[in-house]
Amino acid sequence: MEKKSNDTQARWPQDDTAIALIGIPATLITAGVCLVIIGISTYPPLDGLRMLRMALFYGGSVAAVYIVFGLYLLRRKGSGTKAMVTFFVISLCGVPAATFGSVITANGALDTAPPNVLGAIVMDKQIDNHSGAALLGATHAIYVRSWRATGQRERLVVEKDVYETVTPFADTMIVTTKSGWFGFEWVVSVDIMPGAQSQNAGK
């Protein structure tokens, strides 16, 4: 009898309710990752960490309610421990991931504010050879003097040809931004101030 009880705890639930409870947050993880990639590549935010904290707060709150509700139903259905642990982990990741991706994408896609065109001097540049560089390629970033806070710098991802052209403390970038639907400023475009390429070419 004891062995039969252990087998019941280990096996996966077969009812539609349990499958749906696990499937929903699993789908949200995929959707969240896709939205994060789309959002960062199309509407790159200047305050990604602040947006992540917002997503963790609101998404985590929703996930907590969903987890309590789901565990209650799974327990009533007699689902095994393995299924309940899997449901907990996937829900804990899925809802915040979807929230983070939605915030980044909506912040840019729904933004109807007029663009801000700013001039910012290049202070440094750096190639980031991250773990996915072999697949995605290295990230070329420049650091410009911030227009938002005195003494601070803004990190901007640029194309390789732009990265190779600019010279720190010699070139100025034209940075176009928008204020963001959620109030998180994001970058529309980064261009070298006219004349910079010809000046550097003669150096």
Backbone as CSV, one residue per row, in Angstrom:
resi,resn,N_x,N_y,N_z,CA_x,CA_y,CA_z,C_x,C_y,C_z
1,MET,0.835,-1.206,0.000,0.000,0.000,0.000,0.865,1.249,0.000
2,GLU,1.998,1.225,0.735,2.885,2.374,0.814,3.486,2.685,-0.545
3,LYS,3.888,1.622,-1.266,4.482,1.801,-2.582,3.485,2.417,-3.541
4,LYS,2.230,2.016,-3.457,1.188,2.560,-4.310,0.995,4.040,-4.047
5,SER,1.067,4.448,-2.769,0.917,5.859,-2.410,2.052,6.690,-2.970
6,ASN,3.279,6.163,-2.913,4.429,6.888,-3.452,4.329,7.049,-4.956
7,ASP,3.827,6.013,-5.638,3.652,6.100,-7.078,2.644,7.176,-7.444
8,THR,1.608,7.312,-6.628,0.604,8.338,-6.871,1.193,9.725,-6.729
9,GLN,2.086,9.918,-5.752,2.707,11.211,-5.545,3.652,11.585,-6.690
10,ALA,4.261,10.580,-7.320,5.279,10.839,-8.322,4.697,11.085,-9.712
11,ARG,3.531,10.503,-10.005,3.049,10.579,-11.375,2.425,11.936,-11.684
12,TRP,2.386,12.230,-12.965,1.827,13.497,-13.424,0.313,13.433,-13.447
13,PRO,-0.361,14.572,-13.242,-1.823,14.590,-13.284,-2.325,14.387,-14.705
14,GLN,-3.471,13.720,-14.844,-4.025,13.440,-16.155,-5.273,14.281,-16.458
15,ASP,-5.799,15.014,-15.494,-7.021,15.776,-15.715,-6.720,17.098,-16.404
16,ASP,-7.709,17.632,-17.114,-7.553,18.848,-17.904,-7.234,20.067,-17.039
17,THR,-7.767,20.128,-15.829,-7.530,21.274,-14.954,-6.053,21.424,-14.617
18,ALA,-5.421,20.319,-14.227,-4.005,20.363,-13.870,-3.138,20.696,-15.068
19,ILE,-3.458,20.123,-16.215,-2.691,20.396,-17.438,-2.799,21.873,-17.814
20,ALA,-3.991,22.438,-17.683,-4.199,23.847,-18.016,-3.462,24.763,-17.045
21,LEU,-3.499,24.404,-15.761,-2.824,25.228,-14.754,-1.321,25.308,-15.010
22,ILE,-0.726,24.217,-15.461,0.711,24.206,-15.757,0.982,24.811,-17.135
23,GLY,0.073,24.586,-18.077,0.272,25.045,-19.448,0.212,26.551,-19.613
24,ILE,-0.651,27.215,-18.841,-0.798,28.665,-18.981,0.492,29.407,-18.662
25,PRO,1.110,29.212,-17.497,2.365,29.913,-17.221,3.508,29.463,-18.115
26,ALA,3.480,28.191,-18.583,4.516,27.725,-19.502,4.441,28.497,-20.813
27,THR,3.226,28.754,-21.274,3.035,29.559,-22.487,3.478,30.992,-22.255
28,LEU,3.232,31.499,-21.060,3.625,32.874,-20.730,5.143,33.048,-20.751
29,ILE,5.885,32.001,-20.381,7.351,32.089,-20.428,7.811,32.307,-21.863
30,THR,7.267,31.510,-22.791,7.626,31.647,-24.206,7.232,33.016,-24.738
31,ALA,6.007,33.432,-24.418,5.538,34.743,-24.874,6.382,35.862,-24.280
32,GLY,6.738,35.713,-22.997,7.538,36.738,-22.331,8.910,36.890,-22.950
33,VAL,9.574,35.766,-23.244,10.902,35.810,-23.859,10.834,36.470,-25.232
34,CYS,9.820,36.102,-26.016,9.649,36.709,-27.346,9.412,38.215,-27.243
35,LEU,8.580,38.630,-26.298,8.292,40.052,-26.135,9.510,40.827,-25.642
36,VAL,10.317,40.207,-24.773,11.542,40.862,-24.299,12.498,41.096,-25.466
37,ILE,12.666,40.078,-26.312,13.559,40.208,-27.473,13.049,41.281,-28.424
38,ILE,11.745,41.258,-28.710,11.154,42.262,-29.607,11.263,43.652,-29.002
39,GLY,10.931,43.763,-27.714,10.939,45.065,-27.052,12.322,45.689,-26.988
40,ILE,13.319,44.901,-26.577,14.677,45.435,-26.430,15.277,45.800,-27.783
41,SER,14.988,45.000,-28.821,15.560,45.270,-30.132,14.845,46.404,-30.866
42,THR,13.546,46.578,-30.606,12.764,47.595,-31.318,12.603,48.878,-30.522
43,TYR,12.420,48.759,-29.218,12.208,49.928,-28.357,13.181,49.879,-27.178
44,PRO,14.489,49.950,-27.422,15.480,49.780,-26.342,15.319,50.810,-25.228
45,PRO,15.042,50.361,-24.006,14.843,51.290,-22.889,16.163,51.732,-22.280
46,LEU,16.152,52.888,-21.674,17.332,53.386,-20.969,17.364,52.901,-19.524
47,ASP,16.210,52.490,-19.019,16.109,52.062,-17.619,15.570,50.636,-17.531
48,GLY,16.313,49.691,-18.092,15.869,48.313,-18.081,15.710,47.729,-16.691
49,LEU,16.594,48.101,-15.773,16.516,47.561,-14.415,15.267,48.060,-13.686
50,ARG,14.925,49.324,-13.890,13.702,49.853,-13.261,12.470,49.155,-13.818
51,MET,12.480,48.868,-15.104,11.354,48.167,-15.717,11.264,46.737,-15.196
52,LEU,12.432,46.097,-14.991,12.445,44.737,-14.448,11.892,44.712,-13.032
53,ARG,12.273,45.690,-12.211,11.751,45.756,-10.840,10.241,45.942,-10.845
54,MET,9.743,46.766,-11.776,8.297,46.983,-11.887,7.602,45.680,-12.271
55,ALA,8.192,44.956,-13.229,7.607,43.694,-13.679,7.609,42.655,-12.564
56,LEU,8.704,42.604,-11.794,8.784,41.648,-10.697,7.762,41.955,-9.608
57,PHE,7.529,43.248,-9.357,6.573,43.630,-8.316,5.147,43.263,-8.725
58,TYR,4.729,43.759,-9.892,3.344,43.519,-10.322,3.147,42.079,-10.811
59,GLY,4.116,41.576,-11.602,3.998,40.208,-12.076,4.105,39.213,-10.937
60,GLY,4.989,39.508,-9.967,5.125,38.630,-8.815,3.862,38.590,-7.968
61,SER,3.190,39.735,-7.869,1.938,39.789,-7.095,0.863,38.928,-7.747
62,VAL,0.751,39.046,-9.076,-0.232,38.228,-9.804,0.146,36.751,-9.717
63,ALA,1.441,36.464,-9.840,1.905,35.077,-9.769,1.600,34.459,-8.407
64,ALA,1.746,35.247,-7.340,1.479,34.732,-5.995,0.023,34.308,-5.852
65,VAL,-0.880,35.140,-6.363,-2.309,34.809,-6.290,-2.607,33.559,-7.122
66,TYR,-2.022,33.515,-8.325,-2.242,32.376,-9.222,-1.685,31.087,-8.620
67,ILE,-0.523,31.177,-7.982,0.100,30.000,-7.385,-0.747,29.451,-6.234
68,VAL,-1.221,30.347,-5.372,-2.063,29.907,-4.246,-3.329,29.227,-4.762
69,PHE,-3.962,29.861,-5.760,-5.190,29.301,-6.348,-4.906,27.958,-7.018
70,GLY,-3.804,27.887,-7.781,-3.478,26.662,-8.495,-3.109,25.518,-7.575
71,LEU,-2.310,25.801,-6.556,-1.932,24.744,-5.611,-3.141,24.203,-4.871
72,TYR,-4.086,25.088,-4.567,-5.320,24.653,-3.910,-6.082,23.665,-4.794
73,LEU,-6.192,23.992,-6.088,-6.905,23.104,-7.000,-6.154,21.796,-7.213
74,LEU,-4.827,21.881,-7.352,-4.034,20.674,-7.561,-4.114,19.743,-6.353
75,ARG,-4.115,20.313,-5.164,-4.219,19.495,-3.958,-5.583,18.794,-3.903
76,ARG,-6.611,19.518,-4.274,-7.956,18.920,-4.267,-8.075,17.813,-5.306
77,LYS,-7.350,17.958,-6.408,-7.391,16.943,-7.462,-6.493,15.754,-7.138
78,GLY,-5.697,15.864,-6.073,-4.811,14.779,-5.703,-3.585,14.660,-6.587
79,SER,-3.138,15.786,-7.137,-1.972,15.767,-8.019,-0.714,15.447,-7.220
80,GLY,0.286,14.890,-7.900,1.515,14.490,-7.241,2.404,15.670,-6.888
81,THR,3.381,15.399,-6.039,4.324,16.434,-5.603,5.103,17.007,-6.770
82,LYS,5.513,16.138,-7.687,6.296,16.579,-8.847,5.523,17.606,-9.665
83,ALA,4.257,17.350,-9.891,3.426,18.268,-10.667,3.253,19.594,-9.938
84,MET,3.083,19.547,-8.626,2.872,20.764,-7.849,4.135,21.622,-7.810
85,VAL,5.295,20.978,-7.671,6.560,21.726,-7.672,6.796,22.351,-9.037
86,THR,6.528,21.585,-10.107,6.699,22.107,-11.467,5.772,23.287,-11.704
87,PHE,4.532,23.163,-11.259,3.570,24.253,-11.398,4.054,25.499,-10.664
88,PHE,4.589,25.326,-9.468,5.071,26.458,-8.676,6.219,27.178,-9.379
89,VAL,7.200,26.423,-9.858,8.389,27.017,-10.487,8.024,27.724,-11.783
90,ILE,7.230,27.050,-12.633,6.866,27.639,-13.924,6.020,28.884,-13.740
91,SER,5.098,28.854,-12.788,4.255,30.029,-12.524,5.075,31.188,-11.979
92,LEU,6.046,30.875,-11.124,6.883,31.896,-10.519,7.709,32.620,-11.589
93,CYS,8.057,31.904,-12.663,8.855,32.505,-13.742,7.977,33.067,-14.856
94,GLY,6.909,32.365,-15.183,6.107,32.710,-16.349,5.399,34.044,-16.285
95,VAL,4.729,34.321,-15.174,3.954,35.569,-15.074,4.862,36.806,-15.070
96,PRO,5.926,36.852,-14.252,6.826,38.012,-14.305,7.507,38.172,-15.666
97,ALA,7.857,37.049,-16.331,8.504,37.127,-17.643,7.570,37.765,-18.659
98,ALA,6.308,37.345,-18.660,5.336,37.924,-19.583,5.079,39.391,-19.253
99,THR,5.075,39.713,-17.968,4.867,41.112,-17.560,6.019,41.992,-18.016
100,PHE,7.250,41.510,-17.829,8.441,42.264,-18.229,8.440,42.519,-19.737
101,GLY,8.178,41.463,-20.512,8.133,41.618,-21.964,7.029,42.545,-22.412
102,SER,5.875,42.460,-21.771,4.745,43.317,-22.131,5.030,44.779,-21.815
103,VAL,5.677,45.027,-20.667,5.996,46.404,-20.277,6.966,47.039,-21.267
104,ILE,8.025,46.305,-21.642,9.008,46.846,-22.576,8.380,47.142,-23.933
105,THR,7.607,46.181,-24.446,7.006,46.337,-25.772,5.934,47.415,-25.787
106,ALA,5.036,47.386,-24.806,3.965,48.382,-24.760,4.512,49.778,-24.520
107,ASN,5.580,49.891,-23.727,6.177,51.195,-23.428,6.589,51.925,-24.703
108,GLY,7.064,51.165,-25.698,7.458,51.774,-26.962,6.368,51.776,-28.000
109,ALA,5.669,50.653,-28.153,4.664,50.519,-29.204,3.481,51.458,-29.016
110,LEU,3.099,51.735,-27.783,1.944,52.594,-27.511,2.323,54.051,-27.254
111,ASP,3.597,54.357,-27.378,4.087,55.710,-27.093,3.731,56.662,-28.232
112,THR,2.930,57.676,-27.946,2.533,58.666,-28.946,3.178,60.031,-28.686
113,ALA,4.091,60.095,-27.730,4.743,61.365,-27.400,5.680,61.785,-28.535
114,PRO,5.902,63.083,-28.708,6.833,63.550,-29.743,8.261,63.166,-29.386
115,PRO,9.100,62.940,-30.400,10.494,62.554,-30.125,11.317,63.708,-29.588
116,ASN,12.322,63.381,-28.798,13.278,64.361,-28.292,14.607,64.146,-29.003
117,VAL,15.129,65.184,-29.627,16.406,65.088,-30.328,17.469,65.775,-29.484
118,LEU,18.486,64.994,-29.086,19.484,65.475,-28.144,20.889,65.279,-28.688
119,GLY,21.801,66.109,-28.238,23.207,65.960,-28.571,23.962,65.465,-27.355
120,ALA,24.804,64.434,-27.533,25.535,63.868,-26.400,26.938,63.472,-26.847
121,ILE,27.940,63.925,-26.105,29.327,63.627,-26.459,29.693,62.211,-26.046
122,VAL,30.441,61.525,-26.888,30.876,60.157,-26.611,31.987,60.188,-25.563
123,MET,31.824,59.378,-24.511,32.802,59.330,-23.439,33.613,58.033,-23.434
124,ASP,33.041,56.967,-23.986,33.738,55.685,-23.995,32.993,54.753,-24.948
125,LYS,33.607,53.652,-25.323,32.946,52.627,-26.117,33.503,51.266,-25.728
126,GLN,32.663,50.233,-25.921,33.041,48.909,-25.423,32.313,47.828,-26.208
127,ILE,33.008,46.735,-26.494,32.400,45.571,-27.138,32.104,44.543,-26.056
128,ASP,30.846,44.148,-25.956,30.436,43.167,-24.956,30.356,41.792,-25.600
129,ASN,31.314,40.925,-25.294,31.298,39.549,-25.789,30.547,38.676,-24.788
130,HIS,29.223,38.762,-24.824,28.389,38.012,-23.884,28.377,36.533,-24.237
131,SER,27.708,35.747,-23.421,27.700,34.291,-23.588,27.065,33.855,-24.902
132,GLY,26.138,34.682,-25.428,25.476,34.320,-26.680,26.081,34.996,-27.890
133,ALA,27.311,35.499,-27.763,27.946,36.246,-28.847,28.147,35.394,-30.096
134,ALA,28.420,34.099,-29.910,28.642,33.223,-31.056,27.395,33.113,-31.929
135,LEU,26.227,33.199,-31.299,24.968,33.090,-32.022,24.419,34.450,-32.426
136,LEU,24.428,35.395,-31.491,23.820,36.698,-31.732,24.819,37.761,-32.188
137,GLY,26.107,37.493,-31.976,27.112,38.488,-32.305,27.412,39.370,-31.107
138,ALA,28.597,39.940,-31.104,28.991,40.814,-29.995,28.162,42.098,-30.011
139,THR,27.965,42.675,-28.831,27.206,43.916,-28.700,28.164,45.098,-28.701
140,HIS,27.944,46.032,-29.613,28.773,47.232,-29.696,28.048,48.369,-28.974
141,ALA,28.644,48.845,-27.906,28.011,49.876,-27.085,28.909,51.091,-26.948
142,ILE,28.283,52.256,-26.918,29.008,53.488,-26.633,28.393,54.117,-25.391
143,TYR,29.190,54.888,-24.689,28.726,55.578,-23.491,28.800,57.080,-23.757
144,VAL,27.673,57.742,-23.569,27.620,59.184,-23.820,27.264,59.909,-22.530
145,ARG,27.600,61.183,-22.488,27.277,62.001,-21.318,25.751,62.108,-21.183
146,SER,25.247,61.823,-20.011,23.803,61.792,-19.795,23.174,63.172,-19.885
147,TRP,22.004,63.224,-20.491,21.201,64.448,-20.550,20.152,64.461,-19.439
148,ARG,20.156,63.377,-18.620,19.149,63.256,-17.564,19.709,63.515,-16.177
149,ALA,20.981,63.192,-15.960,21.566,63.358,-14.628,23.016,63.824,-14.772
150,THR,23.354,64.893,-14.099,24.704,65.444,-14.168,25.730,64.443,-13.645
151,GLY,26.808,64.266,-14.400,27.871,63.368,-13.971,27.623,61.909,-14.286
152,GLN,26.515,61.588,-14.954,26.191,60.201,-15.280,26.403,59.930,-16.767
153,ARG,26.415,58.651,-17.128,26.567,58.252,-18.516,25.380,57.392,-18.949
154,GLU,25.107,57.393,-20.233,24.064,56.550,-20.803,24.718,55.523,-21.733
155,ARG,24.308,54.281,-21.609,24.835,53.218,-22.472,23.907,53.042,-23.666
156,LEU,24.458,53.126,-24.865,23.675,53.013,-26.089,24.273,51.933,-26.983
157,VAL,23.439,51.021,-27.442,23.885,49.975,-28.364,23.800,50.520,-29.785
158,VAL,24.892,50.371,-30.552,24.945,50.920,-31.913,25.426,49.838,-32.885
159,GLU,25.293,50.138,-34.164,25.791,49.233,-35.192,27.322,49.221,-35.185
160,LYS,27.880,48.147,-35.743,29.327,47.985,-35.737,30.028,49.122,-36.469
161,ASP,29.476,49.570,-37.627,30.131,50.630,-38.388,30.132,51.951,-37.637
162,VAL,29.056,52.202,-36.890,29.006,53.419,-36.072,30.028,53.328,-34.950
163,TYR,30.088,52.158,-34.321,31.035,51.936,-33.220,32.474,52.185,-33.675
164,GLU,32.810,51.687,-34.850,34.179,51.822,-35.351,34.506,53.244,-35.775
165,THR,33.476,54.041,-36.067,33.701,55.407,-36.547,33.941,56.403,-35.420
166,VAL,33.201,56.266,-34.321,33.244,57.285,-33.274,34.528,57.218,-32.452
167,THR,34.926,58.374,-31.957,36.096,58.499,-31.100,35.678,59.170,-29.795
168,PRO,35.936,58.515,-28.647,35.567,59.116,-27.358,36.167,60.506,-27.168
169,PHE,35.358,61.411,-26.629,35.713,62.798,-26.330,36.046,63.615,-27.585
170,ALA,35.740,63.054,-28.754,35.963,63.797,-29.993,34.681,63.933,-30.805
171,ASP,33.793,62.955,-30.674,32.564,62.959,-31.469,31.324,63.171,-30.600
172,THR,30.318,63.738,-31.224,29.032,63.955,-30.567,27.960,63.178,-31.326
173,MET,27.079,62.523,-30.574,26.002,61.734,-31.174,24.690,62.501,-31.130
174,ILE,23.869,62.278,-32.135,22.505,62.789,-32.121,21.619,61.634,-31.659
175,VAL,21.083,61.763,-30.473,20.270,60.701,-29.873,18.805,61.132,-29.877
176,THR,17.967,60.320,-30.517,16.529,60.588,-30.550,15.836,59.627,-29.600
177,THR,15.086,60.176,-28.659,14.387,59.346,-27.675,12.914,59.725,-27.603
178,LYS,12.137,58.878,-26.941,10.739,59.191,-26.639,10.507,58.872,-25.170
179,SER,9.522,59.512,-24.586,9.323,59.426,-23.130,8.751,58.096,-22.658
180,GLY,8.097,57.324,-23.536,7.580,56.005,-23.160,6.158,56.046,-22.623
181,TRP,5.363,55.062,-22.995,3.958,55.009,-22.570,3.840,54.822,-21.063
182,PHE,4.780,54.075,-20.475,4.805,53.877,-19.032,5.723,54.872,-18.337
183,GLY,6.299,55.793,-19.110,7.202,56.776,-18.524,8.652,56.359,-18.496
184,PHE,9.004,55.277,-19.208,10.391,54.831,-19.292,10.967,55.288,-20.635
185,GLU,11.913,56.209,-20.592,12.487,56.757,-21.821,13.196,55.657,-22.615
186,TRP,12.976,55.665,-23.926,13.605,54.667,-24.786,14.221,55.330,-26.014
187,VAL,15.153,54.616,-26.651,15.944,55.179,-27.737,15.330,54.841,-29.093
188,VAL,15.056,55.877,-29.867,14.529,55.699,-31.217,15.676,55.477,-32.199
189,SER,16.703,56.315,-32.116,17.845,56.184,-33.019,19.072,56.865,-32.426
190,VAL,20.243,56.423,-32.888,21.514,57.010,-32.488,22.328,57.241,-33.762
191,ASP,22.673,58.487,-34.032,23.403,58.835,-35.249,24.600,59.709,-34.916
192,ILE,25.611,59.617,-35.758,26.773,60.479,-35.590,26.435,61.864,-36.110
193,MET,26.846,62.875,-35.374,26.600,64.240,-35.817,27.258,64.464,-37.180
194,PRO,26.551,65.078,-38.119,27.096,65.293,-39.465,28.496,65.901,-39.430
195,GLY,29.386,65.311,-40.241,30.760,65.793,-40.308,31.719,64.953,-39.500
196,ALA,31.199,64.123,-38.581,32.074,63.336,-37.711,32.848,62.282,-38.503
197,GLN,32.157,61.625,-39.464,32.817,60.567,-40.222,33.960,61.110,-41.061
198,SER,33.721,62.250,-41.711,34.761,62.815,-42.550,35.940,63.300,-41.708
199,GLN,35.652,63.838,-40.502,36.711,64.295,-39.626,37.583,63.139,-39.173
200,ASN,36.922,61.999,-38.806,37.675,60.852,-38.333,38.437,60.176,-39.474
201,ALA,37.893,60.274,-40.673,38.532,59.615,-41.801,39.884,60.242,-42.111
202,GLY,40.018,61.529,-41.763,41.251,62.213,-42.068,42.276,62.112,-40.968
203,LYS,41.927,61.405,-39.848,42.860,61.295,-38.719,43.890,60.209,-38.968
